[in-house]
């Protein structure tokens, strides 16, 4: 069973970089990409990823604040 990952980053370019970097490993599945922490709450609840990547500095709420 692959490790399911949710990517959270306000930059579409960096979301793509992370997705491409993770996609080289067949044991990893990116289940969704979202642009901020507020949007991330629903997919985390719905998709229950094993791992979420978080940008430390995002508008509205940082990745660190979201973790708290």
N, CA and C of each residue as an Amber inpcrd file, in Angstrom:
protein
   204
   0.8440000  -1.1790000   0.0000000   0.0000000   0.0000000   0.0000000
   0.8920000   1.2460000   0.0000000   0.6560000   2.1770000  -0.9180000
   1.5110000   3.3710000  -0.9970000   1.2730000   4.3340000   0.1650000
   2.2550000   5.1590000   0.4350000   2.1320000   6.2390000   1.4120000
   1.3590000   7.3620000   0.7230000   0.2600000   7.7670000   1.3330000
  -0.6230000   8.7730000   0.7340000  -0.2330000  10.1630000   1.2440000
   0.0250000  11.0920000   0.3110000   0.5520000  12.4070000   0.6600000
  -0.3760000  13.5160000   0.1770000  -0.5950000  14.4990000   1.0480000
  -1.2910000  15.7350000   0.6950000  -0.2430000  16.8360000   0.6610000
  -0.1660000  17.5870000  -0.4390000   0.7930000  18.6810000  -0.5790000
   0.0660000  20.0000000  -0.3410000   0.5940000  20.8020000   0.6030000
   0.0090000  22.1010000   0.9210000   1.0820000  23.1690000   0.7020000
   0.8710000  24.0120000  -0.3070000   1.8260000  25.0750000  -0.6100000
   1.1030000  26.1370000  -1.4210000   1.3560000  27.4090000  -1.1230000
   0.6670000  28.4780000  -1.8480000   1.2080000  28.6790000  -3.2600000
   2.3630000  28.1270000  -3.5650000   2.9590000  28.2900000  -4.8890000
   2.6710000  27.0820000  -5.7790000   1.9550000  27.2970000  -6.8890000
   1.7090000  26.1810000  -7.8040000   3.0150000  25.5580000  -8.3150000
   4.0240000  26.3960000  -8.5190000   5.3020000  25.8860000  -9.0040000
   5.9140000  24.9130000  -7.9860000   5.9220000  25.2920000  -6.7020000
   6.5150000  24.4200000  -5.6920000   5.6660000  23.1760000  -5.4300000
   4.3380000  23.3030000  -5.5480000   3.5050000  22.1010000  -5.4420000
   3.8970000  21.1150000  -6.5260000   4.1410000  21.6220000  -7.7350000
   4.5620000  20.7650000  -8.8390000   5.9230000  20.1420000  -8.5970000
   6.8470000  20.9260000  -8.0540000   8.1890000  20.4080000  -7.7550000
   8.0980000  19.2760000  -6.7420000   7.3270000  19.4860000  -5.6810000
   7.1790000  18.4490000  -4.6500000   6.5070000  17.2160000  -5.2450000
   5.4320000  17.4250000  -6.0230000   4.7270000  16.2870000  -6.6330000
   5.6560000  15.4740000  -7.5300000   6.4190000  16.1580000  -8.3790000
   7.3400000  15.4440000  -9.2690000   8.4240000  14.7090000  -8.4850000
   8.9370000  15.3320000  -7.4380000   9.9690000  14.6810000  -6.6180000
   9.4150000  13.4310000  -5.9430000   8.1890000  13.5070000  -5.4630000
   7.5910000  12.3450000  -4.7930000   7.1680000  11.2620000  -5.7830000
   6.8230000  11.6510000  -6.9890000   6.2940000  10.6860000  -7.9520000
   7.3380000   9.6910000  -8.4550000   8.6140000   9.9580000  -8.2160000
   9.6350000   8.9990000  -8.6540000   9.6310000   7.7400000  -7.7940000
   9.0110000   7.8150000  -6.6260000   8.9410000   6.6630000  -5.7300000
   7.5680000   6.0040000  -5.8790000   7.5400000   4.7720000  -6.3210000
   6.2640000   4.0780000  -6.5480000   5.5400000   3.7460000  -5.2470000
   6.2050000   3.9060000  -4.1210000   5.5690000   3.6620000  -2.8190000
   4.8950000   4.9170000  -2.2670000   4.8610000   5.9920000  -3.0630000
   4.2530000   7.2520000  -2.6430000   3.1780000   7.6420000  -3.6500000
   2.0190000   8.0350000  -3.1290000   0.9060000   8.5030000  -3.9670000
   0.4760000   9.8810000  -3.4800000   0.5660000  10.8780000  -4.3320000
   0.0620000  12.2140000  -3.9950000  -1.4420000  12.1780000  -4.2100000
  -2.1930000  12.3430000  -3.1230000  -3.6470000  12.2230000  -3.2120000
  -4.3290000  13.5440000  -3.5460000  -3.6250000  14.6650000  -3.2540000
  -4.1990000  15.9760000  -3.5870000  -3.1650000  17.0540000  -3.3160000
  -3.3390000  18.1830000  -3.9870000  -2.5310000  19.3830000  -3.7690000
  -3.4930000  20.5200000  -3.4600000  -3.1830000  21.3170000  -2.4370000
  -4.0160000  22.4750000  -2.1030000  -3.1330000  23.6890000  -1.8540000
  -3.7510000  24.8740000  -1.9640000  -2.9880000  26.1140000  -1.9440000
  -2.8300000  26.7860000  -0.5910000  -3.5870000  26.3720000   0.4300000
  -3.3580000  26.9620000   1.7500000  -3.9070000  26.0590000   2.8540000
  -3.5580000  26.4140000   4.0690000  -3.9110000  25.5780000   5.2220000
  -5.4160000  25.5190000   5.4440000  -6.1210000  26.6060000   5.1490000
  -7.5710000  26.5980000   5.3250000  -8.2320000  25.5980000   4.3900000
  -7.7490000  25.5100000   3.1760000  -8.2890000  24.5600000   2.2040000
  -7.8740000  23.1240000   2.5810000  -6.7670000  22.9640000   3.2690000
  -6.2330000  21.6330000   3.5920000  -7.0820000  20.8720000   4.6060000
  -7.8040000  21.5590000   5.4440000  -8.5630000  20.8870000   6.5090000
  -9.5550000  19.8590000   5.9590000 -10.2970000  20.2160000   4.9260000
 -11.2940000  19.2950000   4.3590000 -10.6560000  18.0480000   3.7320000
  -9.6410000  18.1970000   2.8530000  -9.0330000  16.9900000   2.2770000
  -8.3540000  16.0980000   3.3190000  -7.8200000  16.6910000   4.3780000
  -7.2200000  15.8580000   5.4240000  -8.2910000  14.9960000   6.0610000
  -9.4190000  15.6050000   6.3620000 -10.5260000  14.8610000   6.9620000
 -11.0980000  13.8330000   5.9930000 -11.2800000  14.2410000   4.7450000
 -11.8960000  13.3830000   3.7280000 -10.9620000  12.2620000   3.2500000
  -9.7220000  12.6110000   2.9230000  -8.7970000  11.6550000   2.3000000
  -7.9240000  10.9030000   3.2940000  -7.7710000  11.4500000   4.4940000
  -6.9390000  10.8580000   5.5400000  -5.5700000  10.4290000   5.0180000
  -4.7960000  11.4190000   4.5290000  -3.4590000  11.0840000   4.0280000
  -2.5530000  10.6140000   5.1640000  -1.5320000   9.8470000   4.8160000
  -0.5530000   9.4100000   5.8110000   0.3820000  10.5480000   6.1850000
   0.6440000  11.4310000   5.2210000   1.5990000  12.5250000   5.3840000
   1.0600000  13.7640000   4.6840000   1.3230000  14.9300000   5.2860000
   1.0370000  16.2030000   4.6270000   2.3190000  17.0160000   4.5960000
   2.6540000  17.5450000   3.4270000   3.7670000  18.4860000   3.3490000
   3.1720000  19.8680000   3.5450000   3.8820000  20.7240000   4.2580000
   3.3770000  22.0690000   4.5320000   4.4590000  23.0970000   4.2500000
   4.0940000  24.1260000   3.5240000   4.9790000  25.2750000   3.3450000
   5.0070000  26.0100000   4.6810000   6.1850000  26.3970000   5.1360000
   6.2980000  27.0920000   6.4120000   5.6670000  28.4720000   6.3430000
   5.8800000  29.1930000   5.2470000   5.3440000  30.5410000   5.1130000
   4.2910000  30.5850000   4.0150000   3.0470000  30.7530000   4.4470000
   1.9330000  30.8870000   3.5100000   1.0650000  32.0490000   3.9630000
   0.3430000  32.6970000   3.0360000  -0.5970000  33.7410000   3.4440000
  -1.7080000  33.1370000   4.3090000  -2.3070000  33.9510000   5.1180000
  -3.4250000  33.5750000   5.9900000  -2.9610000  32.7590000   7.2000000
  -2.2910000  31.6120000   6.9710000  -1.8570000  30.7610000   8.0720000
  -0.6100000  29.9930000   7.6420000   0.4250000  30.0540000   8.4690000
   1.6600000  29.3360000   8.1340000   1.4870000  27.8400000   8.3780000
   2.3750000  27.0640000   7.8070000   2.3560000  25.6270000   8.0470000
   2.5460000  25.2840000   9.5130000   3.3730000  26.0640000  10.2150000
   3.6190000  25.8450000  11.6430000   2.3410000  26.1050000  12.4440000
   1.6370000  27.1990000  12.1370000   0.3700000  27.4880000  12.8180000
  -0.6400000  26.3750000  12.5690000  -0.6870000  25.8880000  11.3530000
  -1.6260000  24.8210000  11.0090000  -1.3530000  23.5580000  11.8160000
  -0.0830000  23.2400000  12.0140000   0.2480000  22.0530000  12.7990000
  -0.2570000  22.1420000  14.2370000  -0.2060000  23.3380000  14.7930000
  -0.6820000  23.5250000  16.1760000  -2.1560000  23.2580000  16.2520000
